[in-house]
């Protein structure tokens, strides 16, 4: 595993924005740009060239800083699951105006399906569709690292009391798609501390 991960919960909603760098290629990816602070900008600059902006889902707290990233890094490609397109492009669905005062409606440059892969420097990113929190929620897996968005948390799971949510779908996705990964896979969630697949299989009573 050659990539390096730095997490920042700098946004109002304490959402985790991750700056992922591949030192071998000098490429950088940002996962869930919920904030655009000096610390995040410095981490991107230190990592190299920002090439990908990866969205686990389209809720406002995970896309709040998309306009700033798009402005400052116009060549970086936004990647999202195809099932999340309505959420990303409709402010009333992603709750951006209601919760942030900004109307956020943004198309992705690349829409992926379950199992699709994208090369990132010396690594391969695999996209795992995990509906339940949102219809097009996805996780991103590479080299025993999983960015789980609001699907799987430390000892918890994402909310399923929202209009587009489904507890049945969320639990099935975690059991069938995430719990089959190696136990030592490090999980970087959308909120809260990191964990591992093995720990959650043993200790997460929501699944």
C-alpha positions in Angstrom: 0.0 0.0 0.0 1.6 3.2 -1.1 -1.1 5.8 -0.6 -1.3 8.2 2.3 -4.6 9.3 3.9 -5.1 12.5 5.9 -8.6 13.2 7.4 -10.1 16.5 8.3 -13.4 17.2 10.1 -13.2 20.9 9.6 -16.7 21.5 8.4 -19.7 22.7 10.3 -21.2 19.2 10.3 -18.0 17.5 11.5 -17.9 15.6 8.2 -14.7 13.8 7.3 -12.9 15.1 4.2 -10.0 12.9 3.2 -7.0 14.0 1.2 -5.5 10.9 -0.4 -2.0 11.0 -2.0 0.0 8.6 -4.0 3.7 9.6 -3.5 4.9 7.5 -6.4 2.8 9.4 -9.0 2.4 12.7 -7.2 -1.4 12.5 -7.7 -4.0 13.5 -5.1 -7.6 12.6 -4.6 -10.1 14.3 -2.3 -12.9 12.2 -0.8 -16.1 14.0 0.2 -15.2 17.7 0.0 -17.3 19.0 2.9 -14.9 21.8 3.7 -12.2 23.9 2.1 -9.9 25.1 4.9 -6.3 26.1 5.0 -5.4 22.7 6.4 -7.1 20.9 3.6 -5.6 23.1 0.9 -2.1 22.6 2.4 -2.6 18.9 2.4 -3.6 18.9 -1.3 -0.7 21.1 -2.2 1.8 18.9 -0.3 0.4 15.8 -1.9 0.9 16.9 -5.5 -1.6 17.3 -8.3 -5.3 16.9 -7.5 -6.8 14.6 -10.1 -9.9 13.1 -8.6 -12.8 14.4 -6.4 -14.6 11.3 -5.1 -18.1 11.5 -3.7 -19.5 8.7 -1.6 -22.9 10.4 -1.8 -24.6 13.7 -2.5 -25.8 15.1 0.9 -24.9 18.7 1.5 -22.4 18.1 4.3 -20.3 15.9 1.9 -20.3 18.3 -1.1 -20.4 21.7 0.5 -16.9 22.7 -0.8 -17.4 21.4 -4.3 -17.7 24.9 -5.8 -14.3 25.9 -4.4 -12.6 22.7 -5.5 -14.1 23.1 -9.0 -13.0 26.7 -9.1 -9.4 26.1 -8.0 -8.9 22.7 -9.6 -10.9 22.7 -12.9 -9.0 19.7 -14.3 -9.9 17.4 -11.4 -12.6 14.9 -12.3 -15.6 14.6 -10.0 -16.6 10.9 -9.6 -19.9 9.7 -8.2 -22.2 6.6 -8.5 -24.7 6.9 -11.3 -27.6 6.3 -8.9 -26.7 9.5 -7.0 -27.1 11.8 -10.0 -30.6 13.1 -8.9 -29.2 13.9 -5.4 -26.2 15.8 -6.7 -28.1 17.8 -9.3 -31.2 18.7 -7.2 -30.7 21.1 -4.2 -34.1 20.2 -2.7 -32.9 16.6 -2.5 -29.4 17.2 -1.1 -30.7 19.7 1.4 -28.0 22.2 0.6 -30.1 25.4 0.7 -31.9 24.2 3.9 -28.8 23.3 5.9 -26.0 25.4 4.4 -27.7 28.4 2.8 -26.1 27.5 -0.6 -27.8 26.0 -3.5 -25.6 23.1 -4.6 -26.3 21.4 -7.9 -23.3 19.7 -9.5 -23.0 17.1 -12.2 -20.2 14.6 -11.8 -17.6 14.3 -14.6 -17.6 10.5 -14.3 -20.5 8.3 -13.1 -19.6 4.8 -12.0 -21.4 1.6 -11.4 -20.9 -1.1 -8.8 -17.6 -2.8 -9.4 -16.1 -0.2 -11.8 -12.5 0.7 -11.3 -10.3 3.8 -11.9 -6.6 3.9 -11.9 -5.1 6.4 -9.4 -1.4 6.6 -9.7 0.0 3.2 -8.7 -3.3 2.2 -7.1 -6.7 0.9 -8.4 -9.8 2.4 -6.9 -12.8 0.0 -6.8 -16.3 1.5 -6.4 -18.8 -0.4 -4.3 -22.5 0.6 -4.6 -23.9 0.5 -1.1 -27.5 1.9 -1.2 -29.4 2.5 2.0 -28.4 5.9 3.3 -29.0 7.3 -0.2 -29.9 5.4 -3.4 -26.6 6.0 -5.0 -24.3 5.8 -2.0 -21.0 4.1 -2.6 -17.8 3.1 -0.9 -14.3 3.3 -2.4 -11.9 0.5 -1.8 -8.1 0.3 -2.5 -5.3 -1.6 -1.0 -7.1 -2.6 2.2 -8.5 0.9 2.7 -12.2 1.6 2.5 -13.8 5.0 2.4 -17.3 4.2 3.6 -19.1 7.5 3.5 -22.3 7.4 5.6 -22.8 3.7 5.0 -20.6 2.2 7.8 -19.3 4.1 10.9 -17.4 3.1 14.0 -19.8 0.9 15.9 -22.7 2.4 13.9 -24.3 2.9 10.5 -25.7 5.7 8.4 -29.2 7.2 9.0 -32.0 5.4 7.3 -34.9 7.6 8.5 -34.6 9.9 5.5 -37.1 9.8 2.5 -34.7 8.1 0.2 -33.2 5.7 2.7 -33.7 2.0 3.4 -32.6 0.1 6.5 -32.9 -3.2 4.6 -30.8 -2.1 1.7 -28.1 -0.6 4.0 -27.7 -3.7 6.2 -27.7 -6.0 3.1 -25.0 -3.8 1.4 -22.8 -3.9 4.5 -23.1 -7.6 5.1 -22.8 -8.7 1.4 -20.3 -6.1 0.1 -18.3 -4.7 2.9 -18.0 -7.6 5.4 -16.5 -9.8 2.7 -13.4 -7.6 2.6 -10.3 -8.6 4.6 -10.7 -8.1 8.4 -7.7 -5.8 8.5 -9.2 -3.4 6.0 -9.0 0.1 7.5 -12.4 1.9 7.3 -12.4 5.7 7.0 -16.1 6.8 7.5 -17.9 10.0 6.6 -18.2 10.9 10.3 -16.3 9.8 13.4 -13.1 7.8 13.9 -11.6 5.2 11.7 -12.1 1.5 12.4 -11.6 -1.9 10.6 -13.9 -4.4 9.0 -12.9 -7.0 11.5 -13.8 -4.7 14.4 -17.2 -3.9 13.0 -18.0 -7.5 12.3 -17.4 -8.2 16.0 -18.7 -5.1 17.6 -21.3 -3.3 15.4 -24.7 -4.4 16.7 -26.6 -2.4 14.0 -25.7 -4.8 11.3 
